[in-house]
Amino acid sequence: MKINFRLPITLLVMSLWACVQLSGVEQTTEIQELQQKASAGDLESQYQLGLQYTVKGKWSADFRRGYDWFFSAAERGHLNAQYMVGMGKLLGRGTETDRKGAVNFFAMAAKRGHARAQYQAGDAFLNGAGVEKDQTWGRQWREQAAWNDHKY
């Protein structure tokens, strides 16, 4: 007896293709919903949209677009967005490399208790990256980061 595997394999391939297509629709819907909320001024949606374009990798990376969304949220006080703008400026991701600007955003977030921003601010002061070298400020920010459970 000869078994025909063509039909089950064809059905499996079609099912997988349908899942991929539905996944794309869900992502498009998710993008549209986030963009709608972000455009309306929702800070968390702006931050999440920035993450989706730069870090999470669900969609194709667009660092400029991600940076712009982080910047919109950071200007209005979103703590994690302030840190991400600092990282964008430090690394030149989505914007020009600007160490002084990076330190400004790290300092904004650091003053509000963001441990990674405190660490980055400390690093900048210890090494004179974007600011005048200052061991006292550098150690102070690094200690704050440690107190806030930053892992080196």
N, C-alpha and C positions, 0 to 999 in steps of 0.2 A: 504494500500500500504506500503510495506516494503522498506526502503531506505538502500542501501548497502554503508557503509562508508569505506569499506576496500580499495577500489581503491584510493579514494582521500587521505586517511591517508598514504597509501603506497607511493604515489607520493610525498607527503609532506616530508616524512622521507627520501626518495631518494634525493630530492632536497637539504635538509639540509646537508645530507652526502656529496653531491657533493660540496657544498659551503665550508665545512670544508676541504675537500681535496684540493680545489683550493687555499684556504687560506694558507695551508701548502706549496704548490708550490710557491706561491708569497713570503712567508717568506724565503724559500730556495733560491730563486732567489735574494732576497734582501741581504741575508747573503753573497752569492757568489759575488755579485757586490761590496758590502762594503769591503769584504776581498781582492778582487782583487785590488781595489783602495788603500786600506790601505797597502797592501804588496808592492805596487809600491811607497809608501812613502807619500801618501796624508795625511797631518796632520788632516784635518777635518774628513776624513773617519776613521782614527785611533781612534780619539776621539769618534765619533759616534758608532763605533764598541764596544769600551769600555763601553759606555752607554748601548748599547743593551744587553751586557752580565751581567751588574751589576745593572742597575737602572730601565730601562724601562719595563723589564719583558716580552717582546714579545717572547723571546726564553728562554729556561731553563737557570737559573742563573749559571754562571761559573766565579766566582770572580777572580780566578787566570788569566784566559784568558783576562778578562776585565782589570785587573790591568796591565797586560803586554802591552795591546794596549794603555792604558793611559800613561804608562811610555815611550813608544816609541814616542808618540806625545809630552809629557812633555819635554823630553830631547832636542827636537828640537824647543821648545819655545811655544807650544800651551798653552795659558793662562788657560783655563778651565781644561785642562788635568793636569797641574801643581797642581791645587787645588785638583783634584780628586786623584792624587797620594798621596798628603798630607793626605787626608781623609783615603785612603787605609792603609797607614802606621800608622795613628793614631788609627784606629779601628782594624787593623790586618785583613783586607778584601783583600784576594788575595795575601797577602805577610805577612811577620812577622811584629808584632807590633814593631814600631820604632819611638818613640816620637821625638827624635832628628832629624831623617830623615824627619818626618812629618813637623816639624817646618821649616826645610830648604826649602821644597817645598812650604809651605805656604808663607814664606818670598819672594821667587821668584815671586809668583803670586801677593802677597800684594804690592810689590814695583811697580808693573805694574798696580795697581789700582783695583784689584779684591776684592770686598767688603767682601765676605765671608772669603777669605783668610786673609784679614786684621783682621777680627774679631777673627779668629782662632789663628793667630799670637799673637794678643793682649791677648787672653785667656792664651796662653802658657807662655807668659812673666809674666802675673799677677800671675799665679799659679806655675811657675817654672816647667812646664811640658816639659821636653826635652831641656830646656835651664835654665840658671841661672835666678832666680827670679829677675825681674826688673820692678818695678812699673811704672817708667817713660816710658819705651818702651811699656809696656802693655797699658797704657792710650793712648799713641800716636797712636798705631795701632787701638785701639777701637774707638778713635775719627775719624780717617781716615775712618773706616768702617761706622760710623754714617754719615759722610759727603757724603759718596758714597751710601747713602740710604739703608744701611744694616738694616734689621728689626730684633731686638733681640727676 
